Amino acid sequence: MNTDQLSGKWKQMKGAAKQQWGKLTDDDLEVIAGKRESLVGKLQERYGMAKEDAQEKADDWLKTYNSADDEVVAAARHAHSHRESHAAGKR
């Protein structure tokens, strides 16, 4: 997920971020605003992590979130193509 995508999806991701890292406040999540480096900084601040550890945790979480998002998109595409092939068979 690139930075633009992260920023665009941040409103949806905030709840998941809060669930993953309960020490992040609502204000922290507003400051982060979908910026990876801000997330890394807040993880360092709130959890006392080294920068490398915070980067790894943030990247792992983003990969997990992106994978789940990809699965939803793939399922929607599959359902759409199934409907199209079914509709074509009725013609």
PyMOL CGO cylinders between C-alpha atoms (Angstrom):
from pymol import cmd
from pymol.cgo import CYLINDER

trace = [
    CYLINDER, 0.00, 0.00, 0.00, 1.57, 3.29, -1.01, 0.3, 1, 1, 1, 1, 1, 1,
    CYLINDER, 1.57, 3.29, -1.01, 1.45, 6.48, 1.04, 0.3, 1, 1, 1, 1, 1, 1,
    CYLINDER, 1.45, 6.48, 1.04, -1.44, 7.99, -0.95, 0.3, 1, 1, 1, 1, 1, 1,
    CYLINDER, -1.44, 7.99, -0.95, -3.53, 4.85, -0.46, 0.3, 1, 1, 1, 1, 1, 1,
    CYLINDER, -3.53, 4.85, -0.46, -2.70, 4.80, 3.24, 0.3, 1, 1, 1, 1, 1, 1,
    CYLINDER, -2.70, 4.80, 3.24, -3.79, 8.41, 3.67, 0.3, 1, 1, 1, 1, 1, 1,
    CYLINDER, -3.79, 8.41, 3.67, -6.99, 7.80, 1.73, 0.3, 1, 1, 1, 1, 1, 1,
    CYLINDER, -6.99, 7.80, 1.73, -7.94, 4.75, 3.78, 0.3, 1, 1, 1, 1, 1, 1,
    CYLINDER, -7.94, 4.75, 3.78, -6.86, 6.10, 7.14, 0.3, 1, 1, 1, 1, 1, 1,
    CYLINDER, -6.86, 6.10, 7.14, -10.38, 6.91, 8.32, 0.3, 1, 1, 1, 1, 1, 1,
    CYLINDER, -10.38, 6.91, 8.32, -11.28, 3.25, 7.83, 0.3, 1, 1, 1, 1, 1, 1,
    CYLINDER, -11.28, 3.25, 7.83, -8.01, 2.05, 9.32, 0.3, 1, 1, 1, 1, 1, 1,
    CYLINDER, -8.01, 2.05, 9.32, -8.09, 4.15, 12.51, 0.3, 1, 1, 1, 1, 1, 1,
    CYLINDER, -8.09, 4.15, 12.51, -10.32, 1.72, 14.35, 0.3, 1, 1, 1, 1, 1, 1,
    CYLINDER, -10.32, 1.72, 14.35, -8.07, -1.20, 13.46, 0.3, 1, 1, 1, 1, 1, 1,
    CYLINDER, -8.07, -1.20, 13.46, -5.01, 0.79, 14.52, 0.3, 1, 1, 1, 1, 1, 1,
    CYLINDER, -5.01, 0.79, 14.52, -6.65, 1.62, 17.85, 0.3, 1, 1, 1, 1, 1, 1,
    CYLINDER, -6.65, 1.62, 17.85, -7.47, -2.06, 18.34, 0.3, 1, 1, 1, 1, 1, 1,
    CYLINDER, -7.47, -2.06, 18.34, -3.92, -3.11, 17.46, 0.3, 1, 1, 1, 1, 1, 1,
    CYLINDER, -3.92, -3.11, 17.46, -2.23, -0.43, 19.59, 0.3, 1, 1, 1, 1, 1, 1,
    CYLINDER, -2.23, -0.43, 19.59, -4.46, 0.54, 22.49, 0.3, 1, 1, 1, 1, 1, 1,
    CYLINDER, -4.46, 0.54, 22.49, -1.95, 3.04, 23.84, 0.3, 1, 1, 1, 1, 1, 1,
    CYLINDER, -1.95, 3.04, 23.84, -2.48, 5.28, 20.82, 0.3, 1, 1, 1, 1, 1, 1,
    CYLINDER, -2.48, 5.28, 20.82, -4.91, 8.04, 21.68, 0.3, 1, 1, 1, 1, 1, 1,
    CYLINDER, -4.91, 8.04, 21.68, -7.54, 9.51, 19.37, 0.3, 1, 1, 1, 1, 1, 1,
    CYLINDER, -7.54, 9.51, 19.37, -5.31, 12.59, 19.14, 0.3, 1, 1, 1, 1, 1, 1,
    CYLINDER, -5.31, 12.59, 19.14, -2.37, 10.37, 18.16, 0.3, 1, 1, 1, 1, 1, 1,
    CYLINDER, -2.37, 10.37, 18.16, -4.46, 8.83, 15.40, 0.3, 1, 1, 1, 1, 1, 1,
    CYLINDER, -4.46, 8.83, 15.40, -5.42, 12.28, 14.12, 0.3, 1, 1, 1, 1, 1, 1,
    CYLINDER, -5.42, 12.28, 14.12, -1.75, 13.33, 14.07, 0.3, 1, 1, 1, 1, 1, 1,
    CYLINDER, -1.75, 13.33, 14.07, -0.73, 10.13, 12.30, 0.3, 1, 1, 1, 1, 1, 1,
    CYLINDER, -0.73, 10.13, 12.30, -3.35, 10.82, 9.60, 0.3, 1, 1, 1, 1, 1, 1,
    CYLINDER, -3.35, 10.82, 9.60, -2.22, 7.85, 7.52, 0.3, 1, 1, 1, 1, 1, 1,
    CYLINDER, -2.22, 7.85, 7.52, 1.46, 8.77, 7.46, 0.3, 1, 1, 1, 1, 1, 1,
    CYLINDER, 1.46, 8.77, 7.46, 3.70, 5.75, 8.03, 0.3, 1, 1, 1, 1, 1, 1,
    CYLINDER, 3.70, 5.75, 8.03, 6.52, 7.75, 9.60, 0.3, 1, 1, 1, 1, 1, 1,
    CYLINDER, 6.52, 7.75, 9.60, 4.10, 9.40, 12.03, 0.3, 1, 1, 1, 1, 1, 1,
    CYLINDER, 4.10, 9.40, 12.03, 2.78, 5.96, 13.00, 0.3, 1, 1, 1, 1, 1, 1,
    CYLINDER, 2.78, 5.96, 13.00, 6.34, 4.75, 13.57, 0.3, 1, 1, 1, 1, 1, 1,
    CYLINDER, 6.34, 4.75, 13.57, 7.11, 7.81, 15.71, 0.3, 1, 1, 1, 1, 1, 1,
    CYLINDER, 7.11, 7.81, 15.71, 4.00, 7.37, 17.84, 0.3, 1, 1, 1, 1, 1, 1,
    CYLINDER, 4.00, 7.37, 17.84, 4.76, 3.65, 18.34, 0.3, 1, 1, 1, 1, 1, 1,
    CYLINDER, 4.76, 3.65, 18.34, 8.23, 4.62, 19.53, 0.3, 1, 1, 1, 1, 1, 1,
    CYLINDER, 8.23, 4.62, 19.53, 6.81, 7.25, 21.86, 0.3, 1, 1, 1, 1, 1, 1,
    CYLINDER, 6.81, 7.25, 21.86, 3.92, 5.25, 23.35, 0.3, 1, 1, 1, 1, 1, 1,
    CYLINDER, 3.92, 5.25, 23.35, 5.57, 1.82, 23.53, 0.3, 1, 1, 1, 1, 1, 1,
    CYLINDER, 5.57, 1.82, 23.53, 9.23, 2.76, 24.01, 0.3, 1, 1, 1, 1, 1, 1,
    CYLINDER, 9.23, 2.76, 24.01, 10.23, 0.84, 20.88, 0.3, 1, 1, 1, 1, 1, 1,
    CYLINDER, 10.23, 0.84, 20.88, 13.44, 1.30, 18.97, 0.3, 1, 1, 1, 1, 1, 1,
    CYLINDER, 13.44, 1.30, 18.97, 12.87, 2.93, 15.57, 0.3, 1, 1, 1, 1, 1, 1,
    CYLINDER, 12.87, 2.93, 15.57, 13.67, -0.30, 13.71, 0.3, 1, 1, 1, 1, 1, 1,
    CYLINDER, 13.67, -0.30, 13.71, 11.21, -2.28, 15.86, 0.3, 1, 1, 1, 1, 1, 1,
    CYLINDER, 11.21, -2.28, 15.86, 8.50, 0.33, 15.38, 0.3, 1, 1, 1, 1, 1, 1,
    CYLINDER, 8.50, 0.33, 15.38, 9.08, 0.31, 11.61, 0.3, 1, 1, 1, 1, 1, 1,
    CYLINDER, 9.08, 0.31, 11.61, 8.85, -3.48, 11.52, 0.3, 1, 1, 1, 1, 1, 1,
    CYLINDER, 8.85, -3.48, 11.52, 5.65, -3.54, 13.61, 0.3, 1, 1, 1, 1, 1, 1,
    CYLINDER, 5.65, -3.54, 13.61, 4.05, -0.81, 11.49, 0.3, 1, 1, 1, 1, 1, 1,
    CYLINDER, 4.05, -0.81, 11.49, 5.01, -2.53, 8.23, 0.3, 1, 1, 1, 1, 1, 1,
    CYLINDER, 5.01, -2.53, 8.23, 3.78, -5.92, 9.44, 0.3, 1, 1, 1, 1, 1, 1,
    CYLINDER, 3.78, -5.92, 9.44, 0.45, -4.39, 10.47, 0.3, 1, 1, 1, 1, 1, 1,
    CYLINDER, 0.45, -4.39, 10.47, 0.12, -2.55, 7.17, 0.3, 1, 1, 1, 1, 1, 1,
    CYLINDER, 0.12, -2.55, 7.17, 0.84, -5.76, 5.24, 0.3, 1, 1, 1, 1, 1, 1,
    CYLINDER, 0.84, -5.76, 5.24, -1.80, -7.60, 7.27, 0.3, 1, 1, 1, 1, 1, 1,
    CYLINDER, -1.80, -7.60, 7.27, -4.33, -4.82, 6.74, 0.3, 1, 1, 1, 1, 1, 1,
    CYLINDER, -4.33, -4.82, 6.74, -3.48, -4.67, 3.02, 0.3, 1, 1, 1, 1, 1, 1,
    CYLINDER, -3.48, -4.67, 3.02, -3.82, -8.46, 2.68, 0.3, 1, 1, 1, 1, 1, 1,
    CYLINDER, -3.82, -8.46, 2.68, -7.26, -8.40, 4.27, 0.3, 1, 1, 1, 1, 1, 1,
    CYLINDER, -7.26, -8.40, 4.27, -8.23, -5.52, 1.97, 0.3, 1, 1, 1, 1, 1, 1,
    CYLINDER, -8.23, -5.52, 1.97, -6.95, -7.48, -1.07, 0.3, 1, 1, 1, 1, 1, 1,
    CYLINDER, -6.95, -7.48, -1.07, -9.03, -10.50, -0.04, 0.3, 1, 1, 1, 1, 1, 1,
    CYLINDER, -9.03, -10.50, -0.04, -12.17, -8.37, 0.11, 0.3, 1, 1, 1, 1, 1, 1,
    CYLINDER, -12.17, -8.37, 0.11, -11.42, -6.92, -3.34, 0.3, 1, 1, 1, 1, 1, 1,
    CYLINDER, -11.42, -6.92, -3.34, -10.71, -10.40, -4.78, 0.3, 1, 1, 1, 1, 1, 1,
    CYLINDER, -10.71, -10.40, -4.78, -13.97, -11.77, -3.35, 0.3, 1, 1, 1, 1, 1, 1,
    CYLINDER, -13.97, -11.77, -3.35, -15.91, -8.84, -4.81, 0.3, 1, 1, 1, 1, 1, 1,
    CYLINDER, -15.91, -8.84, -4.81, -14.30, -9.36, -8.21, 0.3, 1, 1, 1, 1, 1, 1,
    CYLINDER, -14.30, -9.36, -8.21, -15.10, -13.07, -8.08, 0.3, 1, 1, 1, 1, 1, 1,
    CYLINDER, -15.10, -13.07, -8.08, -18.74, -12.39, -7.20, 0.3, 1, 1, 1, 1, 1, 1,
    CYLINDER, -18.74, -12.39, -7.20, -18.98, -9.81, -9.98, 0.3, 1, 1, 1, 1, 1, 1,
    CYLINDER, -18.98, -9.81, -9.98, -17.51, -12.15, -12.62, 0.3, 1, 1, 1, 1, 1, 1,
    CYLINDER, -17.51, -12.15, -12.62, -19.78, -14.96, -11.41, 0.3, 1, 1, 1, 1, 1, 1,
    CYLINDER, -19.78, -14.96, -11.41, -22.84, -12.73, -11.83, 0.3, 1, 1, 1, 1, 1, 1,
    CYLINDER, -22.84, -12.73, -11.83, -21.69, -11.71, -15.32, 0.3, 1, 1, 1, 1, 1, 1,
    CYLINDER, -21.69, -11.71, -15.32, -21.13, -15.29, -16.45, 0.3, 1, 1, 1, 1, 1, 1,
    CYLINDER, -21.13, -15.29, -16.45, -24.47, -16.34, -14.96, 0.3, 1, 1, 1, 1, 1, 1,
    CYLINDER, -24.47, -16.34, -14.96, -26.24, -13.44, -16.71, 0.3, 1, 1, 1, 1, 1, 1,
    CYLINDER, -26.24, -13.44, -16.71, -24.52, -14.33, -20.01, 0.3, 1, 1, 1, 1, 1, 1,
    CYLINDER, -24.52, -14.33, -20.01, -25.85, -17.89, -19.72, 0.3, 1, 1, 1, 1, 1, 1,
    CYLINDER, -25.85, -17.89, -19.72, -29.43, -16.58, -19.48, 0.3, 1, 1, 1, 1, 1, 1,
    CYLINDER, -29.43, -16.58, -19.48, -29.20, -14.63, -22.75, 0.3, 1, 1, 1, 1, 1, 1,
]
cmd.load_cgo(trace, "trace")
